Every structure is written in structure tokens, then in C-alpha cells.
Amino acid sequence: MKHDLIGLAAFIVFVIIPVYYINQVLVKKLAPRTSFLRFLIYMFTGLALAFVYTFIFVWLLLKFVYGQHQ
């Protein structure tokens, strides 16, 4: 049980690291502080990224973590 929790925490950290770097690239490329339109594009892109990453994260959890108990 304890190993499952540690593995899940490591998986979450492993999944979050690329999102941080993708966000840093978006901030550098879009420069959302320069105009309102760039800010809106940044927000839309961030929300889309969050949706896609959440979908992939949940799919991976269901397939590899909870799918092994069948």
C-alpha cells in the first residue's frame, strides 16, 4: 500500500515537470503582459493544455495503474 502511494506521487511529479517547461515556453513566446490579445491567447492555450494533460493523465492512470488489478 505504501509503495503504491509513493509510486503514484512519483508519477504525478513526473507528469507535472513537462507542463512547467511547456508553460515557460508559452510565456516566452507569447509574452502575455504586452497586450490583452496575447493574454487571451495565453489563457486559451493554457486551458487547452490543462484539459489535454488532464485527459492524458487520467487515461494513463486508468490504463496502467488501475488496469492491473483486473
Wavefront OBJ file of the C-alpha trace (Angstrom):
o trace
v 0.000 0.000 0.000
v 2.784 2.404 0.908
v 4.677 1.587 -2.297
v 1.560 2.303 -4.354
v 1.284 5.749 -2.773
v 4.953 6.522 -3.367
v 4.674 5.334 -6.963
v 1.594 7.488 -7.540
v 3.328 10.547 -6.074
v 6.376 9.932 -8.281
v 4.119 9.530 -11.319
v 2.368 12.835 -10.561
v 5.693 14.660 -10.225
v 6.939 13.029 -13.436
v 3.826 14.221 -15.291
v 3.918 17.784 -13.907
v 7.536 18.561 -14.862
v 6.896 18.823 -18.649
v 3.888 21.094 -18.042
v 6.101 23.544 -16.167
v 8.566 23.759 -19.052
v 5.809 23.999 -21.657
v 4.333 26.905 -19.686
v 7.706 28.640 -19.571
v 7.999 28.346 -23.359
v 4.480 29.748 -23.763
v 5.300 32.738 -21.563
v 8.457 33.481 -23.559
v 6.834 33.044 -26.977
v 3.509 34.759 -26.306
v 4.608 37.454 -23.816
v 1.108 37.785 -22.296
v 1.930 41.024 -20.447
v 2.444 43.011 -23.637
v -1.166 43.085 -24.864
v -4.630 41.906 -23.959
v -4.921 39.773 -27.103
v -1.693 37.940 -26.269
v -3.009 37.429 -22.741
v -6.223 35.897 -24.093
v -4.257 33.615 -26.415
v -2.051 32.583 -23.486
v -5.087 31.856 -21.297
v -6.833 29.843 -24.020
v -3.662 27.874 -24.720
v -3.139 27.249 -21.012
v -6.691 25.999 -20.552
v -6.405 23.748 -23.603
v -3.090 22.407 -22.305
v -4.635 21.727 -18.892
v -7.559 19.882 -20.486
v -5.353 17.739 -22.726
v -2.863 16.977 -19.961
v -5.637 16.055 -17.519
v -7.176 13.742 -20.113
v -3.830 12.037 -20.769
v -3.027 11.794 -17.039
v -6.354 10.163 -16.173
v -6.112 7.818 -19.162
v -2.630 6.703 -18.112
v -3.776 6.158 -14.532
v -6.759 4.088 -15.607
v -4.781 2.053 -18.119
v -1.602 1.286 -16.206
v -2.348 1.734 -12.501
v -5.941 0.648 -12.070
v -5.997 -1.660 -15.090
v -3.526 -4.070 -13.453
v -5.988 -5.110 -10.738
v -8.321 -6.978 -13.094
l 1 2 3 4 5 6 7 8 9 10 11 12 13 14 15 16 17 18 19 20 21 22 23 24 25 26 27 28 29 30 31 32 33 34 35 36 37 38 39 40 41 42 43 44 45 46 47 48 49 50 51 52 53 54 55 56 57 58 59 60 61 62 63 64 65 66 67 68 69 70
